[in-house]
Amino acid sequence: MKKLFLAGIALLSLTAAKSQFKFDISAGGAIPQGSGAKGGALFSLEPKYSVIGGLAVGIRLEAALTARGFESSDGSTASANVAGIVSYLATSDYYPLHYLHIGFRPFVGGGTGIYNLAAANISGGTDNNVTGTGTSTKFGGMARSGFEFRHFRFAVEYNVIGSTKQTVTESNGNSQSPSTSTVMSKNNYCGIKLGILIGGGRR
């Protein structure tokens, strides 16, 4: 009898834990900042756990594919090839109407963590020469708002990564006398996402 009672308690605890845990799978568009930048796509995974009423914390893993825009020291601009920005953020969301227990749940939230920027080739300048930038890792943050309706989720997220400066070498058609210049990219981007929620109990 005691074992049966303990098994029942364990089952109830597991059910409660599952109702507090949910997994967000989202995809959408990524809109980068900067002259010459071109939008792309993104995909993200985010497990979350409801710690108290109306507050959920999680970890967001996201890959955004965009063509970042670069501006050189002489004021000219150029576009890079499509390259990835992979981020790992600790996140939190607050649901101000959580106490109503309704299917429609607006939220606000944010996060902070690491952004890995892939190397990119820049096409432009004289003779259509191609120069390259290396990979970089930056600390950044994200603010977002949106809503959930049952097991569907919509969010608009603004990722603040800051700018990257790098010195690149250009041949200008003459390998004997290459020139160097400083380019800067604005790495911030906005994500517009649709997703599905797995878990989190009945909605």
JOQUIVEN-V854568 format. One record per backbone hydrogen bond with DSSP energy under -0.5 kcal/mol. CO is the residue of the C=O (numbers start at 0). NH is the residue of the N-H. If there is no record, write none. Layout:
# JOQUIVEN-V854568
co=CO nh=NH
co=CO nh=NH
This chain:
# JOQUIVEN-V854568
co=0 nh=4
co=1 nh=5
co=2 nh=6
co=3 nh=7
co=4 nh=8
co=5 nh=9
co=6 nh=10
co=7 nh=11
co=8 nh=12
co=9 nh=13
co=10 nh=14
co=11 nh=15
co=12 nh=16
co=13 nh=17
co=14 nh=18
co=15 nh=19
co=16 nh=19
co=16 nh=20
co=17 nh=20
co=17 nh=199
co=19 nh=49
co=20 nh=199
co=21 nh=47
co=22 nh=24
co=22 nh=197
co=23 nh=25
co=23 nh=45
co=24 nh=195
co=25 nh=43
co=26 nh=193
co=27 nh=41
co=28 nh=191
co=29 nh=31
co=29 nh=39
co=30 nh=189
co=32 nh=68
co=33 nh=36
co=37 nh=66
co=39 nh=29
co=40 nh=64
co=41 nh=27
co=42 nh=62
co=43 nh=25
co=44 nh=60
co=45 nh=23
co=46 nh=58
co=47 nh=21
co=48 nh=50
co=48 nh=56
co=51 nh=54
co=53 nh=94
co=54 nh=50
co=54 nh=51
co=55 nh=92
co=56 nh=48
co=57 nh=90
co=58 nh=46
co=58 nh=60
co=59 nh=61
co=59 nh=88
co=60 nh=44
co=61 nh=86
co=62 nh=42
co=63 nh=65
co=63 nh=84
co=64 nh=40
co=65 nh=67
co=65 nh=82
co=66 nh=37
co=67 nh=79
co=68 nh=185
co=69 nh=77
co=70 nh=183
co=71 nh=74
co=75 nh=71
co=77 nh=69
co=78 nh=122
co=82 nh=65
co=83 nh=117
co=84 nh=63
co=85 nh=115
co=86 nh=61
co=87 nh=113
co=88 nh=59
co=88 nh=90
co=89 nh=111
co=90 nh=57
co=91 nh=109
co=92 nh=55
co=93 nh=95
co=93 nh=107
co=94 nh=97
co=96 nh=99
co=97 nh=100
co=102 nh=104
co=102 nh=149
co=104 nh=147
co=106 nh=145
co=107 nh=93
co=108 nh=143
co=109 nh=91
co=110 nh=141
co=111 nh=89
co=112 nh=139
co=113 nh=87
co=114 nh=116
co=114 nh=137
co=115 nh=85
co=115 nh=117
co=116 nh=135
co=119 nh=132
co=120 nh=80
co=120 nh=122
co=121 nh=130
co=122 nh=78
co=124 nh=127
co=125 nh=128
co=128 nh=123
co=130 nh=121
co=132 nh=119
co=135 nh=116
co=137 nh=114
co=139 nh=112
co=140 nh=159
co=141 nh=110
co=142 nh=157
co=143 nh=108
co=144 nh=155
co=145 nh=106
co=146 nh=153
co=147 nh=104
co=148 nh=151
co=150 nh=196
co=151 nh=148
co=152 nh=194
co=153 nh=146
co=154 nh=192
co=155 nh=144
co=156 nh=158
co=156 nh=190
co=157 nh=142
co=157 nh=159
co=158 nh=160
co=158 nh=188
co=159 nh=140
co=161 nh=186
co=163 nh=184
co=165 nh=182
co=167 nh=180
co=169 nh=178
co=170 nh=173
co=173 nh=176
co=178 nh=169
co=180 nh=167
co=180 nh=182
co=181 nh=72
co=182 nh=165
co=183 nh=70
co=184 nh=163
co=184 nh=186
co=187 nh=32
co=188 nh=158
co=189 nh=30
co=190 nh=156
co=190 nh=192
co=191 nh=28
co=192 nh=154
co=193 nh=26
co=194 nh=152
co=195 nh=24
co=197 nh=22
